[in-house]
Amino acid sequence: PIINVKFSNAGSGSADQPVYPVGTALEMEAVDTLSGTARLAYAINSEPEETFTAPVQFDRTGDYTVSVRAADNVENSENQILRFSIQ
């Protein structure tokens, strides 16, 4: 699967550590044209993994690491790590 992510607001700062304003939402999708996507999940910082169902809103300032994991219907998976700040 291929993971696509999009923030609802434009970021500033560097590409390694972008900065987004409070209230920014993170939208994500996974696409697998061969077998279809079975699951798309994410984990924020050290929190437990959750299934993605709706945009994730960031209402608190701080540094974040979001791990995104997608799996297709034949057990292939893809991972993506996002690091950013909310200010």
C-alpha positions as CSV (number, residue, x, y, z in Angstrom):
1,P,0.0,0.0,0.0
2,I,1.0,3.6,-0.5
3,I,0.4,6.0,2.4
4,N,-0.7,9.6,1.6
5,V,-0.9,12.3,4.4
6,K,-2.1,15.8,4.2
7,F,-2.2,18.6,6.9
8,S,-5.1,21.0,6.9
9,N,-2.9,24.0,7.3
10,A,0.4,25.1,5.7
11,G,3.5,24.4,7.8
12,S,6.5,26.6,8.4
13,G,9.9,25.7,9.7
14,S,12.2,23.1,8.1
15,A,11.3,20.0,6.2
16,D,12.8,17.9,9.0
17,Q,10.7,19.6,11.7
18,P,7.7,21.5,10.2
19,V,5.6,23.7,12.5
20,Y,1.8,23.8,12.1
21,P,-0.7,26.1,14.0
22,V,-3.0,24.9,16.8
23,G,-6.1,23.3,15.3
24,T,-4.3,21.7,12.4
25,A,-5.9,18.4,11.3
26,L,-4.0,15.4,9.8
27,E,-5.8,13.5,7.0
28,M,-4.4,10.2,5.8
29,E,-5.2,7.5,3.3
30,A,-3.8,4.2,2.0
31,V,-4.1,3.0,-1.5
32,D,-3.4,-0.4,-2.9
33,T,-4.6,-1.0,-6.4
34,L,-3.7,-4.7,-6.5
35,S,-5.3,-6.3,-3.5
36,G,-7.0,-3.4,-1.7
37,T,-6.3,-1.8,1.7
38,A,-7.2,-3.8,4.7
39,R,-6.2,-1.4,7.5
40,L,-4.9,2.1,8.1
41,A,-3.7,2.9,11.6
42,Y,-1.7,5.5,13.5
43,A,-0.1,6.1,16.8
44,I,0.7,9.6,18.3
45,N,3.9,9.7,20.4
46,S,3.8,6.7,22.6
47,E,0.0,6.2,22.7
48,P,-1.6,2.9,21.5
49,E,-2.3,2.5,17.8
50,E,-5.7,3.5,16.6
51,T,-7.6,2.7,13.3
52,F,-7.9,5.8,11.2
53,T,-11.5,6.8,10.7
54,A,-11.5,10.6,10.6
55,P,-9.0,13.5,10.4
56,V,-6.9,13.8,13.6
57,Q,-7.1,17.2,15.2
58,F,-4.1,18.7,17.0
59,D,-5.3,21.2,19.6
60,R,-2.3,21.3,21.9
61,T,1.1,22.8,21.4
62,G,4.1,20.5,21.5
63,D,6.3,18.2,19.5
64,Y,4.6,15.2,17.9
65,T,5.7,11.9,16.3
66,V,3.0,10.1,14.4
67,S,3.5,6.6,13.1
68,V,1.3,5.6,10.3
69,R,0.9,2.0,9.2
70,A,-1.1,0.5,6.3
71,A,-1.7,-3.1,5.4
72,D,-3.2,-4.6,2.3
73,N,-5.3,-7.7,1.9
74,V,-2.3,-10.0,1.2
75,E,-0.4,-8.9,4.4
76,N,2.0,-6.4,2.8
77,S,2.5,-3.3,4.9
78,E,4.0,0.1,4.7
79,N,5.0,2.5,7.5
80,Q,5.6,6.2,7.6
81,I,6.9,8.4,10.5
82,L,5.9,12.1,10.7
83,R,7.7,14.5,13.1
84,F,6.3,18.0,13.5
85,S,5.5,20.7,16.1
86,I,2.2,22.4,16.8
87,Q,2.5,26.0,18.0
